Amino acid sequence: LLGAALLWAGAGALVNLKYSVEEEQRAGTVIANVAKDARDAGFVLDPRQPAAFRAVSNSAPHLVDISPGSGLLVTKQKIDRDLLCRQSPKCVISLEVMSSSMEICVIKLEIKDLNDNAPSFPTDQIELEISETASPGTRVPLESAYDPDSGSFGVQSYEITPNDLFGLETKTRGDGSRFAELVVEKSLDRETQSHYSYVITALDGGDPPNFGTVELSIRVIDSNDNNPLFEEPAYTVSVPENAPPGTPVIRLNASDPDEGTNGQVLYSFHSYVSERARELFQIDPQSGLITVSGAIDYEEGHVYELDVQAKDLGPNSIPAHCKVTISVQDANDNPPLINLLSVNSELVEVSENAPPGYVIALVRVSDRDSGANGRVQCKLLGNVPFRLQEYESFSTILVDGRLDREQRDQYNLTIQARDNGIPSLQATKSFTVKITDENDNHPHFSKPYYQVIVQENNTPGAYLLSVSARDPDLGLNGSVSYQIVPSQVRDMPVFTYVSINPNSGDIYALRSFNHEQTKAFEFKVLAKDGGNPSLQSNATVRVIVLDVNDNTPVITAPPLVNGTAEVYIPRNAGVGYLVTVVKADDYDEGENGRLSYEMVEGDRGFFEIDQVNGEIRTTRAFGETAKTAYELIVVAHDHGKTSLSASALILIYLSPALDAQESIGSVNLSLIFIIALGSIAAILFVTMIFVAVKCKRDNKEIRTYNCRIAEYSYGHQKKSSKKKKISKNDIRLVPRDVEETDKMNVVSCSSLTSSLNYFDYHQQTLPLGCRRSESTFLNVESQNNRNAGSNHIYHHTFTGQSPQQPDLIINGMPLPE
């Protein structure tokens, strides 16, 4: 491995590296570390990232390549220089390598020859006829040995064994090949010996040298005394390329002073003149005129050497030899040749995210002509976002603008090359640049807000709506999938309400919606493409649940027991007397929740009902002979399209206990209520004064008590050993908290059921032996809820203890709750 000479070009963007390697190296042999040498030469490589190299041009991709990651130049298979370059003095492989920083490295790799071939002769035996008159010094060219190796490892010398009458002299041709001439060193005498056998050995320049042999058979014949003789041993002429067939090149003249056939000379090419030279030129055997016989191309060959012999027709003729060197003159007959150094010469792909200055292809422009005829200038035609940058041996096509595949996905580029010949020749090369897709577009919903209206009680799994998002990118970059963004609906995950098909965007209900619980809800749908990294966007979906008449009315007043309510009215109730008010609830809305009331069966002749507010009033007076009980079946129904209803049996009793009020007549009900409330307040006030006085007296006799002292603090006091009998007067009421102004609680151990008409009785079991009928909490309802009471209707509701009750103080001791 030889060190490379580094040369900067193109403002540091181009580096030339030269290496050499011997042939016959096995596959995988590391030739050089291009990454290190390029960095030493000035390449700007990011040390945080591994070096990335790619070969954009390789004259022998089957033999050598560069490792993209390590930047090592390695062999791919065993290199046979003799097969690759034959006998060329220089065998070079060219590579153009580009780094990740868009810098270009031109690599020249010389394949060094090894002496791995021995010289060989084209035949096993060489037969010569030499006249006995041949004087010492007479030379006869011999057939050359062939060695595939080049340079010093090619044929260097010839030897003859034995070396007695003849000797060998090694000479060099214009192309560098060497041949041997047999030299007559002593006079020959056919009568003494007519046949000689020798061994010719060809040796190359190896150490030790390789060799090849051929048998030389010499027959001595009689010959005339004089041989043909050329005027000059060598001639040099020139001929323009593309000269038409028949164009004269040179006329040779070999003189022979003999007369007759011994002096008649025939001209011919020597046997080792190449076949190609015989195709291009011919010689007239009689006149010695050499003319053009084929298409001469300067680019195919600059120089041709013709070995011509002249031989007379006499017996034992000794031919004369001369060399004719023909130089071909160049003409501007070749247009420039444009070669796109890409994997596909017709199509180049580049990403739409490629930055300005990104190299998309290398272009090598050549012209087989020489001089001004071979100097070429290139340019890129058209108004395209690309430009062409020329270097010494090639050009690059760079991105010179912003690329957007969604706007334009391909460009047709044309390169024009023109030489400087007269007249000038030009050539064009067109190819397609395909813009490849990058994930640079977000999915876009057709609208940012979707709304769907669905009736409640829908079937789970029912289709609701579809959302759609479009991504103009291609392939996975443009494939859109959908998902629901996690959120909560009534403290439940939205995934329990709806689901979405990730491919189509169809949204389905996962449950049956209930308008009474959820009138509407919103969630977000996320659209993601399949790129890496993925891009996304979202849209809002609002689901409105319409009400359906799915709730049956429920009668809440009057209170029903097994669907029946009992109502008491005085026997002397007149026409229009309010018997009761039927109330029903319906959780539906609108017409589905609007209720009407009607009587469907029973004693409808005595009563009527208001369809809107449900008031049942009498339509006639009851006499002494009237029956004591009446039945009505009342129905409450809604106004939905399919109406739902609830019914109740109302039993109306004429109460004889209220007959004493007949003398009252028509009294203002509000006045009665105010009087009753005032009486209750007065009784409560007197009771509180009595309890306070009693508490104060007990404190003086026993100890001082606070009526609000907790049972805990009382438990730490010294108890009196004297047992005191508890009487009703020892019980007093101490309110815990100030209740609402429309409520008060009264405790008494006497029966109040016969004197109070506008209260609800709440029974409470009391200690100390009080009878249930004598211990009652009275809950006075607010004025707004006493409409039914104004009509002397009793509602006896027996429930448990009220959430807030007064403390019972007996003999100054608070009772436990």
C-alpha positions in Angstrom: 0.0 0.0 0.0 1.5 3.3 -1.1 0.8 6.7 0.5 -1.4 9.0 -1.6 -0.6 12.4 -2.9 -3.5 14.7 -1.8 -4.6 17.6 -4.0 -7.3 20.1 -3.1 -9.7 21.2 -5.8 -13.0 23.1 -6.0 -12.5 25.2 -2.8 -12.0 22.2 -0.6 -14.9 20.2 -2.0 -12.7 17.9 -4.1 -9.8 15.7 -3.1 -7.6 13.4 -5.3 -6.2 10.2 -3.7 -3.9 7.8 -5.4 -3.2 4.3 -4.2 -1.7 1.1 -5.6 -2.2 -2.6 -4.9 -0.6 -5.7 -6.3 -2.7 -8.0 -8.4 -3.8 -11.4 -7.1 -4.9 -10.0 -3.7 -7.7 -12.1 -2.2 -11.2 -10.7 -1.8 -11.7 -8.5 1.3 -8.1 -7.1 1.3 -8.1 -3.5 2.7 -6.3 -1.3 0.3 -6.6 2.1 2.1 -8.5 4.0 4.7 -10.2 6.6 2.5 -12.0 8.3 5.4 -8.8 9.0 7.3 -6.9 10.1 4.2 -9.8 12.3 3.1 -10.0 13.9 6.6 -6.2 14.5 6.5 -6.7 16.1 3.1 -9.2 18.6 4.5 -12.6 16.8 4.4 -15.0 18.3 7.0 -16.5 15.2 8.6 -18.7 15.4 11.7 -16.7 13.5 14.5 -20.0 12.8 16.3 -21.3 10.7 13.4 -19.7 7.8 11.7 -18.1 8.6 8.3 -20.6 7.9 5.5 -19.2 7.4 2.0 -20.9 6.3 -1.2 -19.3 5.5 -4.5 -21.1 7.5 -7.2 -18.7 6.2 -10.0 -16.6 3.0 -10.2 -14.8 1.8 -13.3 -14.5 -1.7 -11.8 -17.3 -2.2 -9.3 -16.9 -6.0 -9.5 -13.3 -5.7 -8.3 -13.1 -3.0 -5.6 -15.6 -1.0 -3.6 -15.7 1.4 -0.6 -17.3 0.5 2.7 -20.0 3.1 3.4 -19.6 3.1 7.2 -15.9 2.7 7.7 -14.6 4.4 4.5 -12.2 1.5 3.8 -11.3 0.7 0.2 -11.4 -3.1 -0.1 -11.2 -5.7 -2.9 -14.3 -7.6 -3.8 -12.6 -10.5 -5.6 -9.1 -11.5 -6.7 -7.8 -9.0 -9.3 -6.1 -10.3 -12.4 -4.2 -7.4 -13.9 -3.3 -9.3 -17.0 -7.0 -9.9 -17.7 -8.0 -6.4 -16.7 -5.5 -4.3 -18.6 -3.6 -6.9 -20.6 -0.2 -5.4 -21.5 -1.0 -1.8 -20.9 1.9 -0.1 -19.0 -0.6 1.5 -16.6 -3.5 -0.3 -15.1 -5.7 2.2 -13.1 -9.2 1.8 -11.6 -11.0 5.1 -11.1 -13.6 5.8 -8.4 -15.5 8.9 -7.4 -16.6 8.8 -3.8 -18.9 11.2 -2.0 -18.9 11.8 1.8 -21.9 12.6 4.0 -20.9 16.3 4.0 -21.3 16.4 0.2 -17.5 16.4 -0.5 -16.1 14.5 -3.5 -13.0 12.3 -3.5 -11.5 11.1 -6.7 -9.6 7.9 -6.2 -7.0 6.5 -8.7 -6.0 2.9 -7.8 -3.1 1.5 -9.8 -2.9 -2.3 -10.1 0.7 -3.4 -9.8 1.7 -6.3 -12.0 3.2 -9.5 -10.6 5.4 -11.9 -12.5 2.8 -14.6 -12.6 3.0 -15.6 -16.3 5.8 -17.1 -18.3 6.6 -16.1 -21.9 5.2 -18.4 -24.6 5.7 -18.7 -28.3 2.7 -19.0 -30.7 4.1 -22.2 -32.3 6.1 -25.1 -31.0 8.6 -24.9 -33.8 10.1 -22.2 -36.0 11.3 -23.2 -39.4 13.8 -21.0 -41.4 15.5 -21.3 -44.7 18.8 -19.5 -45.0 20.9 -19.4 -48.1 24.4 -20.5 -47.8 25.5 -17.3 -49.3 24.2 -15.4 -46.3 27.2 -13.4 -45.1 28.0 -13.0 -41.4 25.8 -10.3 -39.9 22.8 -11.3 -41.9 19.7 -10.8 -39.7 16.4 -12.7 -39.8 13.5 -11.6 -37.5 12.0 -14.4 -35.4 8.5 -14.7 -34.1 8.1 -13.0 -30.8 7.2 -14.7 -27.5 4.1 -13.4 -25.7 3.9 -12.7 -22.0 0.6 -11.4 -20.5 2.6 -9.5 -17.8 3.5 -5.9 -18.5 6.5 -3.8 -18.1 9.6 -5.4 -16.6 7.7 -8.6 -16.1 7.1 -9.0 -19.8 9.6 -10.5 -22.3 13.0 -8.9 -21.8 15.5 -11.0 -23.6 16.0 -14.0 -25.9 18.7 -16.7 -25.8 19.7 -19.4 -28.3 21.2 -22.7 -27.4 23.7 -23.7 -28.6 25.4 -20.5 -29.5 27.8 -21.5 -32.3 27.0 -20.3 -35.9 24.0 -18.1 -35.0 23.4 -15.6 -32.4 20.4 -13.6 -31.2 19.9 -9.9 -30.7 17.0 -8.6 -28.8 15.3 -5.5 -30.2 12.3 -3.3 -29.0 9.3 -2.2 -31.1 7.6 1.1 -30.8 4.9 -0.3 -28.6 7.5 -1.5 -26.1 7.4 -5.2 -27.0 10.6 -7.1 -27.7 11.5 -9.5 -30.4 14.6 -11.4 -31.4 16.6 -11.3 -34.6 18.6 -14.3 -35.7 22.2 -13.1 -36.6 24.4 -15.2 -38.9 27.7 -15.0 -37.1 29.7 -17.3 -39.4 29.7 -18.3 -43.0 27.4 -21.2 -43.9 28.2 -24.1 -46.1 25.2 -26.2 -47.2 27.5 -29.0 -48.4 29.1 -29.2 -44.9 25.8 -29.1 -43.0 22.3 -28.4 -44.4 20.2 -28.4 -41.3 20.6 -26.9 -37.8 18.4 -27.3 -34.7 18.4 -24.8 -31.9 16.3 -23.9 -28.8 15.2 -20.3 -28.5 14.5 -19.2 -24.9 12.4 -16.1 -24.1 13.0 -14.7 -20.5 11.0 -12.0 -18.6 12.3 -9.6 -16.1 11.3 -11.5 -13.0 13.6 -12.5 -10.2 14.0 -15.4 -10.8 12.8 -14.9 -14.4 10.2 -17.0 -16.1 10.9 -18.3 -19.5 9.4 -20.1 -22.5 11.1 -22.1 -25.3 10.6 -22.9 -28.9 12.5 -25.2 -31.2 14.3 -23.4 -34.1 14.9 -25.5 -37.3 17.2 -23.9 -39.9 17.6 -25.3 -43.4 20.5 -24.0 -45.4 19.7 -23.6 -49.1 21.4 -22.3 -52.0 20.5 -18.6 -52.9 21.4 -16.0 -55.4 24.2 -13.8 -54.7 22.3 -10.4 -54.2 19.5 -9.6 -51.9 16.9 -6.9 -52.2 17.8 -3.7 -50.3 15.5 -0.9 -49.1 16.7 2.7 -49.4 15.9 3.3 -45.7 15.6 0.8 -42.8 12.6 2.8 -41.4 10.0 5.2 -42.8 7.6 7.5 -41.0 4.5 8.9 -42.6 1.1 10.4 -41.5 -2.4 9.9 -42.7 -5.6 11.8 -41.7 -8.2 9.8 -39.9 -11.3 8.9 -41.9 -9.2 8.8 -45.1 -11.2 6.9 -47.6 -10.1 3.5 -48.8 -7.5 3.6 -51.6 -5.7 6.7 -50.2 -2.0 6.2 -50.9 0.2 6.2 -47.8 3.8 5.4 -49.1 5.5 3.7 -52.0 8.4 1.5 -50.9 11.3 0.6 -53.1 13.7 -2.3 -52.6 16.4 -2.7 -55.3 18.0 -6.0 -56.3 20.9 -5.8 -58.9 20.3 -9.4 -60.0 18.6 -10.0 -63.3 15.5 -12.0 -64.1 13.6 -13.7 -61.3 16.6 -13.2 -59.0 16.1 -9.5 -59.3 12.3 -9.4 -59.4 11.2 -8.2 -56.0 7.8 -9.0 -54.3 6.6 -6.9 -51.3 4.6 -8.2 -48.4 3.8 -7.6 -44.7 5.7 -9.7 -42.3 3.8 -12.4 -40.5 3.7 -10.7 -37.1 2.0 -7.5 -38.5 -1.3 -7.4 -36.5 -4.6 -8.3 -38.0 -6.0 -4.8 -37.3 -3.1 -3.2 -39.3 -3.8 -5.6 -42.2 -7.4 -4.6 -42.1 -6.6 -0.9 -42.3 -3.7 -1.0 -44.8 -2.6 -3.1 -47.8 0.5 -3.3 -49.9 0.8 -3.9 -53.6 3.2 -6.9 -54.0 4.6 -5.6 -57.3 4.9 -1.9 -56.7 5.3 -1.7 -53.0 2.6 0.9 -52.7 0.9 1.0 -49.2 -2.7 2.3 -49.4 -5.7 2.7 -46.9 -8.0 -0.3 -47.0 -10.2 0.3 -43.9 -11.8 3.0 -41.7 -9.0 4.8 -39.8 -10.0 6.2 -36.4 -7.6 8.3 -34.5 -9.4 7.4 -31.3 -8.9 3.7 -31.9 -5.2 4.0 -32.7 -2.7 6.9 -33.0 0.2 5.0 -34.5 0.5 1.8 -36.6 3.8 0.0 -37.3 4.1 -2.1 -40.5 7.0 -4.5 -41.0 7.5 -5.0 -44.7 9.7 -7.5 -46.4 11.0 -7.5 -50.0 12.0 -10.8 -51.5 13.2 -11.6 -55.0 12.1 -14.5 -57.0 15.4 -16.1 -57.4 16.5 -19.2 -55.7 17.7 -19.0 -52.2 16.3 -15.5 -51.9 17.2 -13.6 -48.8 14.4 -11.0 -48.0 15.0 -7.4 -47.0 13.0 -5.8 -44.2 12.0 -2.3 -43.3 9.6 -0.7 -40.8 6.9 1.8 -41.8 5.5 3.9 -39.0 2.1 5.5 -39.8 0.8 8.3 -37.6 -2.9 9.1 -37.7 -3.9 12.8 -37.7 -6.9 13.7 -35.6 -10.1 15.3 -37.0 -13.1 16.6 -35.1 -15.3 13.7 -36.1 -16.6 12.7 -32.6 -19.3 14.5 -30.8 -19.1 14.8 -27.0 -20.3 11.7 -25.1 -22.3 12.4 -22.0 -22.4 9.6 -19.3 -24.7 10.0 -16.3 -23.0 8.2 -13.4 -26.1 6.9 -11.6 -27.6 3.5 -10.8 -30.2 4.2 -13.5 -29.0 6.4 -16.3 -32.6 7.3 -17.2 -34.0 8.1 -13.8 -32.6 9.8 -10.7 -34.4 9.9 -7.4 -34.0 12.7 -4.9 -35.9 13.4 -1.7 -38.1 16.5 -1.5 -36.2 17.5 1.6 -32.9 17.6 -0.2 -31.2 20.9 0.8 -29.6 23.3 -1.8 -26.2 22.0 -2.9 -27.2 18.3 -2.5 -25.6 16.3 -5.3 -28.1 14.2 -7.1 -25.9 12.8 -9.9 -22.4 12.9 -11.4 -21.9 13.5 -15.1 -18.8 12.5 -17.0 -18.5 14.2 -20.4 -15.8 12.9 -22.8 -14.8 13.5 -26.4 -12.6 11.0 -28.2 -11.0 13.7 -30.2 -7.8 15.4 -29.0 -6.7 19.0 -28.5 -9.3 21.6 -29.1 -11.5 19.0 -30.7 -11.8 17.2 -27.4 -12.3 20.2 -25.0 -15.9 20.2 -24.0 -18.2 22.7 -22.2 -21.4 21.7 -20.5 -24.6 23.4 -19.4 -28.0 22.4 -18.0 -30.9 23.5 -20.1 -34.2 24.9 -18.9 -35.5 26.7 -15.8 -35.3 24.0 -13.2 -34.3 24.0 -9.5 -31.0 22.3 -10.3 -27.6 23.5 -11.5 -24.5 22.0 -13.0 -21.1 22.4 -11.5 -18.0 21.5 -13.5 -14.8 20.0 -12.3 -11.7 18.9 -14.1 -12.8 15.3 -15.0 -16.5 15.3 -14.3 -19.5 17.5 -13.4 -22.1 17.3 -10.6 -25.8 18.2 -10.7 -26.9 19.9 -7.5 -30.2 20.9 -6.0 -30.6 24.7 -6.5 -34.0 25.4 -5.1 -36.8 24.1 -2.9 -38.3 20.8 -3.9 -41.9 19.9 -3.1 -43.3 16.6 -4.4 -46.9 17.6 -3.7 -46.5 20.4 -6.2 -44.3 18.7 -8.8 -43.1 15.1 -8.5 -40.6 14.9 -11.4 -38.4 17.0 -13.7 -37.0 16.3 -17.1 -33.4 17.6 -17.2 -31.3 18.0 -20.4 -27.5 18.4 -20.4 -25.9 19.9 -23.4 -22.2 19.4 -24.2 -20.3 21.3 -27.0 -16.7 20.8 -28.1 -14.3 23.5 -29.4 -13.6 22.0 -32.7 -14.2 23.7 -36.1 -17.0 23.1 -36.9 -18.2 22.5 -33.3 -20.0 19.3 -32.4 -22.5 19.0 -29.6 -24.6 16.3 -27.8 -27.5 16.3 -25.4 -28.5 13.9 -22.7 -32.0 13.9 -21.1 -33.0 12.1 -18.0 -35.8 12.2 -15.4 -35.4 13.4 -11.8 -38.1 11.8 -9.6 -38.9 13.6 -6.4 -39.4 11.1 -3.6 -41.8 11.7 -0.8 -41.0 12.7 2.7 -43.5 12.9 5.6 -43.8 16.7 5.6 -47.6 17.1 5.6 -50.0 16.6 8.6 -53.2 14.8 8.1 -56.0 17.4 7.4 -59.5 16.8 8.5 -62.3 17.8 6.0 -63.7 20.0 8.8 -62.4 20.8 12.4 -65.8 20.2 14.1 -68.3 17.3 13.5 -71.7 17.1 15.0 -74.1 14.2 15.0 -77.6 13.9 16.5 -78.8 10.5 17.8 -81.9 9.5 19.6 -81.5 8.0 23.0 -81.9 4.2 23.6 -79.9 3.6 20.4 -78.7 0.1 19.7 -75.1 -0.5 21.0 -72.8 -0.8 18.0 -74.9 1.6 15.9 -73.1 3.7 13.3 -73.0 7.4 14.3 -70.8 9.2 11.7 -67.6 9.2 9.8 -64.6 11.5 10.1 -62.1 11.9 7.2 -58.6 13.3 7.1 -56.4 13.6 4.0 -52.6 13.4 3.8 -51.1 14.4 0.5 -47.9 12.4 1.2 -47.4 9.0 -0.4 -47.3 5.4 0.9 -47.1 5.1 4.7 -46.4 8.9 4.9 -49.9 9.4 3.5 -51.8 6.5 5.1 -54.0 7.9 7.9 -55.2 6.0 10.9 -57.7 7.3 13.5 -58.0 7.0 17.2 -60.0 8.7 20.0 -58.2 10.9 22.4 -58.7 9.7 26.0 -61.2 11.9 27.9 -64.0 11.6 30.4 -67.7 11.7 29.9 -69.6 11.8 33.2 -66.5 10.4 35.0 -66.4 7.5 32.6 -63.8 7.0 29.9 -65.0 8.1 26.5 -63.9 4.6 25.2 -67.0 3.2 27.0 -69.3 5.4 24.9 -67.9 5.3 21.4 -65.3 3.5 19.3 -63.7 4.3 15.9 -62.6 2.2 13.0 -58.8 3.1 12.8 -58.8 2.7 9.0 -62.1 4.2 7.8 -62.8 6.8 10.5 -66.3 5.3 11.1 -67.5 6.1 14.7 -69.9 3.7 16.5 -71.8 3.8 19.7 -70.7 1.3 22.4 -73.7 1.8 24.6 -77.3 2.9 24.6 -77.4 6.6 25.4 -79.8 8.0 27.9 -80.9 11.6 27.4 -81.9 12.0 31.0 -78.3 11.2 32.0 -76.3 12.6 29.1 -77.8 15.2 26.8 -74.6 15.8 24.8 -70.9 15.0 25.0 -67.8 15.9 23.1 -64.5 14.1 22.3 -61.5 14.5 20.0 -60.5 12.2 17.2 -56.8 12.0 16.4 -55.6 11.4 12.8 -52.0 10.0 12.5 -50.1 9.2 9.4 -47.7 6.2 9.0 -44.5 8.2 8.6 -41.5 8.1 10.9 -41.8 10.3 12.9 -45.6 10.4 12.6 -47.5 13.6 12.1 -51.0 14.1 13.5 -54.0 16.5 13.8 -57.3 16.3 15.6 -60.9 17.3 15.2 -63.7 17.7 17.7 -66.9 15.5 17.5 -70.0 16.5 19.4 -72.8 13.9 20.0 -76.2 15.3 20.8 -78.6 12.8 22.4 -82.3 13.5 21.6 -85.0 12.7 24.1 -87.3 9.8 23.5 -90.5 9.1 25.3 -89.1 6.3 27.3 -90.0 7.2 30.9 -93.4 6.4 32.3 -95.0 9.0 34.5 -94.8 8.3 38.3 -97.6 9.5 40.6 -96.0 11.1 43.6 -99.0 12.7 45.4 -101.1 11.8 47.1 -98.9 9.0 48.6 -99.9 5.6 47.2 -99.9 2.3 49.0 -100.1 -0.5 46.4 -101.4 2.0 43.9 -104.1 3.3 46.2 -104.5 6.5 48.1 -107.0 7.3 50.8 -108.4 10.8 51.2 -110.7 12.2 53.9 -113.0 15.1 53.3 -115.8 16.5 55.5 -119.2 15.4 54.7 -120.4 19.0 54.5 -117.9 19.8 51.7 -119.6 22.0 49.1 -119.2 22.3 45.3 -115.7 23.0 44.2 -114.1 21.7 47.4 -110.5 20.7 46.8 -110.3 17.0 47.5 -106.7 16.4 46.7 -104.0 17.3 44.1 -102.7 14.5 41.9 -99.0 15.1 41.1 -96.9 12.9 38.8 -93.2 13.2 37.6 -91.9 12.3 34.2 -88.1 12.5 33.5 -88.6 13.1 29.8 -88.4 16.6 28.4 -90.6 18.7 26.2 -93.8 17.0 25.0 -92.6 13.7 26.3 -92.5 15.1 29.8 -95.6 17.3 29.7 -98.4 15.6 31.7 -102.2 15.7 31.7 -104.6 14.2 34.2 -108.0 12.6 33.8 -110.4 10.4 35.6 -111.2 7.2 33.6 -113.4 5.2 36.0 -115.2 5.4 39.3 -117.6 8.0 40.7 -116.9 10.6 38.1 -120.3 12.2 38.6 -119.3 13.6 42.0 -115.8 14.9 41.1 -113.8 16.6 38.4 -110.1 16.9 37.8 -108.1 19.7 36.3 -106.1 18.2 33.3 -103.2 20.6 33.9 -102.5 20.8 37.6 -104.3 17.6 38.7 -106.6 19.2 41.3 -109.7 17.0 42.1 -112.7 19.0 43.3 -116.2 18.1 44.1 -119.0 18.8 41.6 -121.9 18.5 44.0 -122.7 18.5 47.8 -123.0 15.4 49.8 -126.2 14.9 51.8 -126.9 12.8 54.9 -127.9 9.9 52.7 -124.6 10.0 50.7 -122.4 7.0 50.9 -119.3 7.3 53.0 -116.7 6.1 50.4 -116.1 7.0 46.7 -113.6 5.5 44.2 -111.8 7.3 41.4 -109.2 5.9 39.0 -107.0 8.8 37.9 -104.6 8.5 35.0 -101.6 10.8 34.3 -100.3 10.5 30.8 -97.5 12.4 28.8 -97.8 13.9 25.3 -95.1 11.8 23.5 -95.9 10.4 20.1 -96.4 7.1 21.9 -98.0 8.3 25.1 -97.1 6.6 28.4 -99.3 6.8 31.5 -99.6 5.9 35.1 -102.9 5.3 37.1 -103.9 5.4 40.7 -107.0 4.4 42.7 -108.1 7.2 45.0 -110.5 6.2 47.8 -112.4 9.3 49.1 -114.0 9.0 52.6 -116.6 11.3 54.1 -115.3 11.9 57.6 -118.0 12.2 60.3 -115.3 13.5 62.8 -115.4 16.7 60.9 -119.1 17.3 61.1 -118.7 19.6 64.1 -117.1 22.2 61.8 -120.3 22.6 59.9 -121.2 25.5 62.1 -118.0 27.3 61.2 -119.3 27.9 57.7 -117.1 29.4 55.1 -114.0 30.5 56.9 -110.9 32.1 55.4 -108.5 29.2 55.3 -105.5 31.5 55.6 -106.8 33.0 58.7 -107.3 29.6 60.2 -103.7 28.7 59.4 -102.3 31.9 60.9 -104.3 31.3 64.1 -103.1 27.7 64.4 -99.5 28.8 63.8 -99.8 31.5 66.4 -101.2 29.1 68.9 -98.4 26.7 68.3 -95.8 29.4 68.8 -97.4 30.6 72.0 -97.4 27.0 73.3 -93.8 26.6 72.4 -92.8 29.9 74.0 -94.6 29.0 77.2 -93.0 25.6 77.2 -89.5 27.0 76.8 -90.0 29.4 79.7 -91.2 26.6 81.8 -88.3 24.5 81.0 -85.9 27.3 81.6 -87.4 28.0 85.0 -87.3 24.4 85.9 -83.7 24.1 84.8 -82.7 27.1 86.9 -84.6 25.7 90.0 -82.9 22.3 89.6 -79.5 24.0 89.4 -80.0 25.7 92.6 -81.2 22.6 94.4 -78.6 20.2 93.1 -75.9 21.9 91.0 -75.7 24.4 88.3 -76.4 23.0 84.8 -76.1 24.5 81.4 -78.9 23.3 79.3 -76.4 22.8 76.5 -73.9 20.7 78.5 -73.0 17.6 76.7 -73.6 14.2 78.1 -69.9 13.7 78.2 -69.2 16.6 80.6 -72.2 15.5 82.8 -70.8 12.1 83.1 -67.8 13.5 85.0 -69.9 15.2 87.6 -70.7 13.7 91.0 -74.0 12.0 90.8 -76.6 12.4 93.5 -77.2 9.3 95.5 -80.8 10.3 95.9 -83.1 8.9 93.2 -85.6 11.3 92.0 -88.8 10.3 90.3 -89.1 11.7 86.8 -92.3 13.3 85.8 -93.6 14.9 82.6 -92.7 18.3 83.8 -89.1 17.3 84.1 -88.8 16.9 80.3 -87.8 20.1 78.4 -86.6 20.9 74.9 -83.2 22.4 74.1 -82.7 23.1 70.3 -79.4 21.9 68.9 -79.2 24.4 66.1 -81.3 27.2 64.8 -83.6 25.5 62.2 -85.1 27.1 59.2 -87.8 29.7 59.9 -90.4 27.4 58.4 -89.7 24.5 60.8 -89.9 23.9 64.5 -89.7 20.8 66.6 -91.9 20.2 69.7 -91.7 17.3 72.2 -94.6 16.4 74.3 -95.7 13.4 76.2 -99.4 14.2 75.7 -101.5 13.3 72.7 -101.6 16.1 70.2 -103.3 14.2 67.4 -106.7 15.6 68.1 -105.7 19.3 68.2 -103.2 19.9 65.4 -104.3 19.6 61.7 -101.4 21.0 59.6 -98.5 18.9 60.7 -96.7 15.7 59.9 -96.3 13.3 62.8 -92.9 11.6 63.1 -93.0 8.9 65.8 -89.9 8.5 68.0 -89.5 5.9 70.7 -88.5 7.7 73.9 -86.9 6.2 77.0 -88.3 6.4 80.6 -91.6 4.7 79.7 -93.3 7.3 77.7 -96.0 5.8 75.5 -95.6 6.1 71.8 -98.8 8.0 71.5 -97.5 10.5 74.1 -94.1 11.2 72.5 -94.2 12.8 69.1 -91.9 15.1 67.1 -94.0 17.6 65.2 -92.5 18.9 62.0 -94.1 22.1 60.9 -93.8 22.3 57.1 -93.3 25.6 55.3 -96.2 27.8 54.2 -95.6 26.9 50.6 -96.4 23.2 51.3 -99.6 23.7 53.2 -102.1 24.0 50.4 -103.3 20.6 51.0 -103.7 21.2 54.7 -105.9 24.2 54.1 -108.5 21.8 52.9 -108.5 19.8 56.1 -106.8 16.8 54.6 -104.7 14.7 57.0 -101.4 13.2 55.8 -100.1 10.9 58.5 -96.5 9.9 57.6 -94.6 7.8 60.1 -90.9 7.8 59.5 -87.8 7.4 61.5 -86.0 10.0 63.5 -85.4 13.3 61.7 -81.8 14.1 60.7 -81.7 16.9 63.3 -83.7 16.5 66.5 -83.7 18.4 69.8 -81.9 17.3 72.9 -84.2 15.9 75.5 -83.5 17.2 79.0 -85.0 15.2 81.8 -84.3 16.6 85.3 -81.4 18.6 83.9 -79.8 15.4 82.3 -79.6 15.2 78.5 -80.8 11.9 77.2 -78.6 9.9 74.9 -79.7 9.9 71.2 
